[in-house]
Amino acid sequence: MSKEKKKILITYDYFTPAFKAGGPIQSITNMVRLLRTQFEFYVLARNVDLDGTKLDVKCDEWLDFEDKAQVFYASHKNTGFTGVNRLLKNLNPEIVYINGLFSLFATVYPLIFNATHARKGRRMIIAPRGMFQEGALALKATKKKYFLMVLRPFMTLGNVAWHATDEQEIKDIRREIGEEAGITIAGNVPAVIKENTMPDFEGEALRLVTIALVARKKNHLALLELLKDYKGKRQIIYDIYGPVKDKDYWQECKQVIDEMSKNVEVNYMGAVEPVRVAEILTGYHCYVLPTFGENFGHSIYEALAAGLPVMISNKTPWQNLEDKGSGWVFDLKEKDDFERVFMELLNSTSEELKNKGEAAKQLAERYLLDAGLEERYDELFG
């Protein structure tokens, strides 16, 4: 007799075909695709994308997703506590897997439901998705401090466990929740890039790209300020992809762009659907992300997997890239360090960049081989 699959409800504000919220959507979409044979997945999301655009989907009913999950895209009438409470009560899952921390719909209401509707054997698993990182908590710090103060009693109930994606996130969870928190580590599930093409590292202009939310946490400004002071003769082209999440921050970026060096061209390319990312990446020499914090960095992984060297801050899990020959990691606190790696990139030959690109692709392949993702998630949900 085959073992009955556990019923797992995933809660997050956004789900495919939404894409503008970035990495967390990819994490849960790829997780469902990977583990579809082991578990019975349900996803509760809102029927909008990050910018409020309504998705082209039927709402307020359970829909099939690729024969891998059932998805409920909730309209406004089902995003309040009453609607979420009713949906959870009717579905009655063994596991509720909560993504993120600061959503009434996806985090607070499910945790309140758990506290007020006891069920033997139910488990609540919270995936902070990097939101406990010190750099992330420093943004809108006061608001987040009081939010967590109110929510902490619901997060420390006996049936609440935690999903960390790396060792640093374990430390972050224990710092905020306490040493007694039950934590399982399982890496993010990245998209598998099937294209076997490599970037073209020729060309006189140095072509840089960032694919990420346009938000203060991603720290585009650090690169823009560096490029503003550039006095070299070689032309630099920097293309920014991603939805504008923080309009005030983007205005700050545009002010710096307006003062850009004459040999630097900066282009905002807009939001990009995940299926186009691999093809876009092949048109550049290097992927750059001076982020204040990533708990994984799907776009970093996708750049590596596409064979593109990366130049990133030291606030991601992707460390020691220079030793691995696949890119550069710089210390955010040291402006000279960012300038150092930028000059190394600028002076790299096409052959050197090609070699780094090949090493980058190998690094991404090794991640998939070494991560043991199916086993880790079986432990998390088991």
Buried (B, 14 or more C-beta within 10 A) or exposed (E): EEEEBBBBBBBBBBBBBBBBBBBBBBBBBBBBBBBBEBBBBBBBBBBBBBEEEEBEBEBBEBEEBEEBBBBBBBEEEBBEBEBBBEBBEEBEBBBBBBBBBBBBBBBBBBBBBBBEEEBEEBBBBBBBBBBBBEBBBEBEEEEBEEBBEEBEEBBEEEBBBBBBBBEBBBBBBBEBBEEEBEBBBBBBBBBEBEEEEBBEBEEEEBBBBBBBBBBBBBBBBBBBBBBBEBEEEEBBBBBBBBBBBBEEBBEBBEEBBEEBBEBBBBEBEEBBEBEEBBEBBBBBBBBBBBBBBBBBBBBBBBBBBBBBBBBBBBBBBBEEBBEBBBBBBBBBEEEEBBEBBBEEBBEBEEEBBBBBBBBBBBBBEEBBEEBEBBEBBBEBBE
